[in-house]
């Protein structure tokens, strides 16, 4: 018999930091993304992970764009991934990322990654490792192209799709999803959990007004955020935030709820000063310190 769904209203919190803390205490986050034409995405996610409290952040990007992204994110280290002359990731990039996985606590993949065989090969390999994995943006689009992807999952997995990405991933119609957001995401999570054998945590955050977060047993409906956040790069900031929460020791469902709440709260604080029309994703980074102060203790 299916377990009843429990609605969660309380927002999880981060513990205050000890005076003798060091950067290794707050998570080592590895973010994989970036491509020609989408250099800023991986930098936004990396900066958000740092602003969200991650102790150490490394991003891996194609060698053709790695230095450009590094200029936008001076507090992160970076790895240049081998790629072909057309920018497509080379086969060697898979081993480069898997080698870096050993030194991290949390992975995020997708911001600005692009779609193609190389990216799908890399994502397939990351599904088989055991560190918590956040998948967003082109990570989701590549995931949708991997046949029977749930059977390949060997790690705690967090998916953060907007309705279009969710539709591609689950073979559903966007209009139907929007007509019953909670029902749609619960149905898909139940199906995907069956495909994974329910061996590992699987959390989905269906983004949009009143973002829905669920692991198939618990459900949280977010109340922060505003229309000004409907702007390019906003989702990349959320990717980094969720990864940062995972790195600080929260469980996948808790980390996703808190990341979504804090993301929306930073947008609300930004909108109070800037309005909805002119708000851009880098404004979220500017207001994240005020938002994170509210979730400690």
NORZIPE-V607232 format. One line per field, one symbol per residue. burial: # if it has 24 or more other ideal C-beta (glycine too) atoms within 12 Angstrom, else .. A space follows every 10 residues. Layout:
BEGIN
burial = ???
END
This chain:
BEGIN
burial = .......#.. ##.#...... .....##### ######.### ########## ########## ######.### .##.###### ###...#### ..##.###.# #..####### ######.### #########. ########## ####.#..## .######### ###.###### .#....##.. ##.####### .##.##...# ########.. ########## ##.###.##. #.######## ########## .######### ########## #.......## #####.##.. ##..#..
END
